[in-house]
Amino acid sequence: MGRGAVGVSRAGQAGEVGSVFRCELAVHLAVHGLRGRAVSGLDVPAGVWPVRLDFETSDPTDDIRVTFSEGRRAYVSAKRKIDRGRPLEETLTGWVGQVPTLGPDDLLVIAGEELVGPVKNLDRALRRHRAGLRMETGDESKALALLTDRLPSRVRGLVLDRARVLHLAGSTGPAPHRDYLAALMDLVVTDAQGHRAVSALADFFHRQAGEALGSSAEDWVTALTASGVTVLPDQGGPVAMRLASRRNAVDSYRTRLTAEAGRIDLSLLADDLPPLVVDDLIGGLRIDVEGERTSSFLLQYLRRWRRMLLVGQPGSGKSVAVREIAAHCASHADAPAPISVSLPRLLKGQPGRLTLDCLVDDAVAGAVPDADRGPLAAYLREEIGQGRALLLCDGLDECEARAPWVAQQLEEILASLHPSCGFVVTTRTNAQGAAARLNLPRVELAPPKDLDATVDSVLVACAEARIPVPDRAAFLATRRAWIKDAKKEHAHLLAVPLLAALLALVCANAPDADLPKGRAALLHRAVEQSVHRWERLRGALDPARPWAPALTTGMLLDGFVTLGRLLDGGSTPLAGRALKSLTGVLTDPLRWAMSPAAAGEVAEHVLRFWDEHVAVFVVNGAGELTARSKVFAEIATAMWARSCMAEELRDWLRHALVHTDSDGAIALAAGLDSRTTEALLDLGQTQREATLMVADLAARGVVTLSHGELERALDQLTDGALGALVGEPVHPRGPGRPPDFFPALWDKTRDAGPWPFVEAACLLALPSTSRSRRADLVELSGLDDTAESIAQALCVLTDARTDAAPLSGAGIDALRAVLALPLPQESEMVKKGRRSWEMVGGGRLTPGLEQVALSMAEHLGELPDDAGEYVFALAGHTPGYVAERIYAALARAGFDTSRRWGNMASQLRDWASGVRDDRAALLSDLVSLHDPCPESVGGDFWSLTALGNLLAATRYSDSSVNEIDRAFAHDSAAERRAWLDAMADAYGIDKAAVATQARHLQKITTPDARLDEWLVAGTPPLVKPSPIPGVGQILTDAQQTALLACLEADSSWMAWSAANVLINLEGGRVPWDGQDLFGRDMTHWPRDRAALFHAVTLMTSGDRRSSLLARAASSESADHRVAARMLISAVPRLDPNGSIVEALRRDADLSVRPKDAHQATPAPTHWSCNHCRIVQALDTEDCAGCDDGVRPRS
């Protein structure tokens, strides 16, 4: 045992020495590569040097694979000591296996430190052989015989021509060899650090060899830099210096792009605010994808597709998106190199032709110092050639008349690119016609949802710059609440980036007293600020498109009002009509009195300002003027109302009150000018809705009523209540054009009876002298006891708020009375059938109670202990938006509202945990598809193409979570892995790449980060994958059998995806008898799965398929008939004259018929259960024979 232990120890020592030699050999090769020198002994041309080393490859000669600067390779067998024994035998075996893969100039190399016996003369013998000379000495003949005697005759000549011997004497011993290498490196590193550089490379290659990795010359320079060795940058120097120069240029380029991420410069809006940085701005950018119901994340689709046409309205953030994409790519090692190009800027040079070099030169211009442009451009061109670049071409629409020409030029460039090279073009809709020739997938930039974060960042910046620390929290809370309320009322208010920032600044500048009642004034001020900002920047804006000298800020504001009035009510006039209206304003002798020619020119610039520069009124692709948000048309109308004649104002209000479309404009007009309130009260004599509108605006703090106005309002509310008591008719009120989807939801007709007038009066902030009149109104209204209790409670709460006083004893008693009122019974969904539900219980909440709840939540500390529970329960009976306001008020009062979610949060956590577990198991399955592949260069970790394509082939994203879970709960890992292996081969997907990408995801430990990557992989590919032609010849019998077994997997995810492959095996040999399998009893499966099995057996039954299909279509078994229908649906040519389909459309069994034939004649006579197969009468909804079956939907 002792002798064996010594033997193992010596073997270990030999292995360790061999490993050291291999690292020294790598250093030797790398140093020559970094110096740009040919490696002596390899007999290659002087201008050829190593540029890449790969360790422990899958090649037959696997120690080191060397790639040279002109493309040839050397397959190196590294043996510290070489004699005629095993090291040489192993090397020759590898060389023979390597022969089929050799390129025209590839080499076979044996490298050693100690050459023993005849091997000492092998290099000289091979040189003479290559020169066509006879051996001079017996030693040379013996050396050559070492090879000729051992090599098969079929490869002997080729191996002798390609074989090289690299002798590195003393390389693992004392200093001489390292001194030589250090001397070479001294010329390319600072401070004579040659020895340190060699040691750093040795350490680097030791790690690389241990992990079977590979690296390039760029990686060697990076490793030196990381170790503290500085490589001298010089574009004209040796390879290492040129690479260092390029590395510096690339690093500078990436740093500059990365620094722009999330940056918002406010200096032109507010001099005292520093630039803001919004974290992960790119992560919030969303797009609308054709065929998708909801918006998706831009980065997710861009990473998966790499190419797209990004369409967006002016000011929607297209250029910001390009900037953020570039910053993301610049800061992520796995991302392609970003090349950001401004197409309008490119055109300024008036090029006769656009080329790839033009795009690269535009990207580097101004991005780095002049000295770095050359190396950076060379790097970007190299990345383009390798498919590792992303070209971002911004502003096709800004090329205006030349947009079609630019698109044609880009088309030519696009056709020349590597398939993996990314390509993005941005444009607004008016140039997408020209862009169509690019054949890029079109997506539309969705309104940014993360402007909330941007607006909040502006508020925080203002607070930090202007507000003392003790006051900041209150300052921010007040303005955040204002922004939140403003957004609730105007859903798209923050859809325009410029105005969102301006609104935040205006809000921050406004005194607390102006919030929230000053919404109209603040919106107006934001519009004005956009004009004044333009005036300040006017001289610095794009000189290629100067503004008309005659254009003034006043004209722009008049234009805003004119355009907004055109759009009021939702109309979309043509741009020509808009220009005509603007020209009319400009030629008006009482306004601007311009000549028609001058007015026409200025009108175009006014429209351009609001269309392109601020982008609130936008001309769409059809040439129609549209509003980015209804609120912009409303504030324009409000601005008009402030300056129009009194009679015009009343006339507008008279018509606007009929429908709800103009409620927002009326509110904004009232907030801007008190005349609107006066006009509404004038109309209130005959239009009850006008009075109710005034009361509502006052209750919300939009307007403050004078004493006289309060008196008039009370008079009119009293008249309205009395009129309702005598049956005064209630006129319907809602949108002028109600939507088709649940139009009743938009009906705002007030309830009959006096209550709307009573409630309005109770919510008015009245002085104490007027409250008796309100009490009289309540008494005259003839309310029942419940309504009267609610009215008294509202009065108590309103007065307490008006007086800023605590509740009185009498007031608390009044609220106690309301707390005793019963609430409607809780509603619940009751299952009436297997797929029918009915809402039972519930009932309408007594009018006024929700207003009581909203106000009562502010006084919980003064009320009985059960008041909070009552308000909490009451919130559950109110509309969602009201309930959230009540919950928020309760939360501010310290009441726990988390119970409103019930156990939903816990259920969601359990569901998410299960999904994560399934995902982890799937990653393990994918990893099993291939052993680690050391020579895999760049794993495509940014797009995850191979992994994503395999998921798409299995229809992962289209499958239900339950079916995916069943695959991991009930089907074995062996079954899943055999299925995935066959699916990858069937679709021609590289399994090594899939496994590499799956391993990459496994290394990501942060759940959110891994989910982000998984979402990229799960994004549908641009082209739906399909099995490769002749798939039957690709798949082995074992793989085909594995897919057939999947038809009986518990998971339908596995079954249906396997069937998609099996259905393509027609005409090929399959390792089963389709006719025999067709007769198998599958009634223990649901019918769709049974029919799927039968359909596959039909398709793979070879010459008997036609007869078997006819037999299935006329079978007594409904399963067989459904299988026939399913197969013909997938392969219509199997029923050339349509006779089988026609027979199935008339089938007596409703369950067999295609869905579009359920109502066809003759009518079906019955239906059969898809679960238990029992035949049912047509009027039977639920199967009596089992617990699951239901009649097919008609």
Steps between C-alpha positions, in 0.01 A plus 500: 500500500786732579652445156161566339466822694842609381393418145189713530704783647747487212216494248348800671832680490538422131150628431572818691824558309317434175238757596772754576659435161169546322457841668857599410434394141185717498698796635763445229233504229316796652811715537582446133143588417511818708826601334363413154784257437496163329569206732839354420473128423153506348626601157222753432536825301653799677173693515311224678469479879270343763179692578305242700565197723242239604572234764363147530291523188277230352753450219685166472818698573358681796772657719511841333344630182679806360330739262730724295456850369422393144256227604702178502497276805755285677390198704760461773584197706691632803733240663772612736717195416475327162658169409396214278252381764145593604519883458590456134248218443219712649601797289500302176159348579366852548658622178341218300161585647557868425571453129134520379457844661821660375476818299733577208776648720426344839786346696553198727742585781674303769658722763739390769759620745716187498546305175652153551666260254408521133240767579788747537546488126134496402472875429799491263372187326156655443655816360702300247191302410299818435786634288500181292853407612633158595599434858868583553573286801384177653367696800270694267378181337431342838313811610282505189436130537344572838213649301498307173497164678203600716282697256243337272595535136179688414597797717877464520590757238263766630610456862867520409437822306306660785698369798713741703720456807519786748787455745496728806807388687512587868163668495390360838842534658709802601480843347646506144181424307294745704774760468466472125122542513529786750742678270245474221231644727716781635453686176118512528441561873588790728784513750683192370233275647572217257554237771180604677313483170625147432401388850156656461448314171614174660247541782230588249566193284519275805143599585391470137648151464342386826155605376553393137445852372629706211615857455605750235778755482251762625441280805874475563531878506199516733663245731821703509308817583308320776829386654631855514723482194447794267533428132624802309237621254630574151304462178820449306667262744499122541177306542476548878545875470247524220255297706563721803434806288179346373401389848542855630287634215229239555500556876469874447214443255315266735554731796355793310192305392447349844519843666192606302279226646189643664635855482255789494651846464283763665738796458288652224187467712640601838846648546542378858436129435777253420445226238283215623567133455196272487604146590426230244325734261551243223313243708184711496485561125214307346380421150177388338559188295258395229287210621569564870217627721716696739820697468831320548845602614711643218826352625350152530392493134810678373729249666308208350445646151802731461323677214194726494339812361417715802209731421391775736328833514707818528633542849410142591861420585639330188836677529504437874434133427798490261719670758391260774547193280852618417576560868368157593710326237807700592473394864421130451784268402271254318321766295595589142711808437263796459540723194269799534441700183303822447361473148422875465852586616639252253316675218656836582817382330293447184641153431441356154466156655457362849736221593581303809812708538283815497294365788806403701670835439186684614485292818861571598498868402501698820481185711876472564807720446620524142798275569270217611262511207705266281537218756137536609371490143714192428359330809140580405550372145646179637200457733264560207678233299467253786131578552571650844378854430169685525446785255258762631382733223297783648269748327403366158197734502728800560664431164173638358498491117813285492354235731421258210856532369646444848278194545620363167862549607437336837338207321823435314704525819260268682530238227879494545500445876577183692167330592565554871578869463229714659330780311249753635345792313280761670239713329165661556202371306532747214816323374412141574393455138857566389628271775278212385760398242738410784267213592573549868244388758296807593439590862353816644651679795234497771437800726766478769370360825810595693448876470358475850854425615639780284250752636574391854873540436436859388302570817773349717768705320300816559453414866871431551601821322244736652332367814654477848542140619230519775238613247582265212278209598188718519594682180535173309189340651281792394628504144503125457137493603422778250675316216320178593159669504573685176596175329186327626284771349703519177628149432742604223626815664854365535517346150714782355851506653564874460169610648530244778829656609361850461192411702716363778705821505191720499354289780822529697507879453138551607421597861309244705197729497466453122474121535276321414248761391746656259516204263372699205740786566792261533415316179468835326834605642664178375378576148633853523832373636545276195468809278736713708752216508493492120561877492810458717634214284397641165848593388651167601246273329568304183644753250397273213136573580483865616182648639318781316641835622148641537391222737436621857401339827163669482433342162593161639258536793224616267579200285470269799152633573396479134618141458356393833159642410505304175563181696249566778245221511731240350495608135807440281513766225740472210826691529388721213200618697722568800731714287202686360374579851845616611533719192162654578615598849825647369326708231233626741533883493403518868772253597818463287395662170755307295490473123363167370843392369682581826217348704516177300873464568468575871197269531716208383756581769232529769368157406855362490565636849202327661540192280874434520662722759258462793299216341162553663301541177638247253436438131462124458587280204162574339567875508251559783560726797469311829548583868755300697268538796149635532620733772698711251189573295316570823754751631498667156123531522534637853748760376253598229219524755703745705519748213170453315192722531252429782227391261742266316596349833139436603415358159795260517407388853134458403595245233792347687286408805277271294773234487791406726769537230576859603490459879880517517515812287227666711691420820824640357321809371348558843844464659647757261226763512223573750274611214435132427343451843281807452392375158416156641282657771327708233419180313404327824168686497386266224763223483523307825828336392669840498424551868614150588819566304571813704439316827730216394779739396471680833503175699814386319675831564523590132313827564434709807149643509431850627221556751265612225587197287440267793160656552411464133618140503289418808196663341544296184564177690183558699305561180649183353398290802147638498477448124605137542229450761231602251638271227718733301654285223867394517681535169745221405865601526807320372756511220388636166622177342493230770744213445366167381666323791263509803341834408302497827824558690524844341145608586521797740128574519417612851257306713137610500375668815643776716806317635760627244411859595500423872840329481647789299380747762634288786848495343518880455735679736253749651552772754302452821250765392392294199469161665142556611401538134668166428305345790180639350589342166551161666169529684305613190632206298282244678780248554444168676672438833805331345562773243445768763758334730751491217430865411553608863826301516626666182417842641688420822809382315497788248462760776783347702727523198385855420554616859817292545344390828454165676163331497245616756307261722192547287706440190637175640145389580399574142786286374408223745161487336663440162729234648188312603364487145512152345725442200392293201556127521841390374474390140654175387539295186300178512569220255175418321656256255840370400576815308227739613511726803254741651549797726270471800444724799636850511290802423548867437663710769270767639580827317729729697663231711819492296545875553444447873765227501756718321461777757446279804837330448665832590333497845549141617672615818184685608255220418409166664756220463290315244484798264809390309359152443173648374676733255727215389201275432316783327793553260445149369163608358629804311657524152867414492628855461288615797603201709868579448445856619324369812775245567763772458317723751472210745869423461588863574295466818705195602239237412635174355349450153718209386211259565327625188716264296394200706734207442569607143852614580584167660355311205700711259819431694432125491425517128817699428707256706363208300577673172856570616547135596374383160728748327800376696417140412464592133840671506652180639337304219637743241849485651493123461475529122877546460817486703683828563647626175829681572552628147163671493591863433253766616195307626240730341398579857338828397243352263497139624405399147547125517329466838217729390452311174469170682244648739310634199516160331334347806244785507605579855359855500166384358456219753313534826688511827306194615606289201863604542480414869357156419812424299712540814249356747405182312735439206852377572820693439613227262184541291534878493864490403445250223217722372715815508789320330275386215330839472834679468616271220160514327518879482871516419590674827857484631476297822845609616390864476176422684686331783758780520229765524309298759816471712539875472148550641569254781790717613268797549396479863283811531137392430400826329809500278446138400135573424604789273726265305230234485253751360746575220534130418122458513433788259352369173761497221458706187438188292289221645724191516411192298660156475781480248426337164554125503474487877432128479852450366649712779340339803620161616258216567549560872414868463190427296389244755558750781277753325232237447512422872441870569153464349416314820685740729296649781583850374317621190789745453727208421236308303394774260852621427613143433204453266608806301817313413348154455245636254796581272632143487286410200676305232783405731558173678374495856578235762136411560199367317257791459205275417559288806525807726188651345295221651624567854225582751560859615163568663664537842645829366306821438379503141739768373799297619356173371427656162851647490648153548279353228576789262875438531462128445292575191763736362784254558325193357679528165326353197195408706435859605226579245295191575552538872393866487180408315436230759553749783266757345217245476577319825238448768756641743463874544867505607604369158279747318643788703850369417414510130374857535812600694737347245331654197498837674878472536562342156213607268648326195401164652140584405548631146131521406377602845264205531626389840477849649150543358388175660647603833325838480168312480590253776207419729728543803549867585830412670646378169406798286738792441397805701384691195261216413313478830201682350527337155222290355401231555504581869690266731292255700716465809836568656743258663707580807866572429589337832281193556365470139136459614251625241284795616187671373563832330316699764715353779769742620696286749593136450313271740762228474798690644592811692680685222322469167307791348326552168724657233451874464307603193 
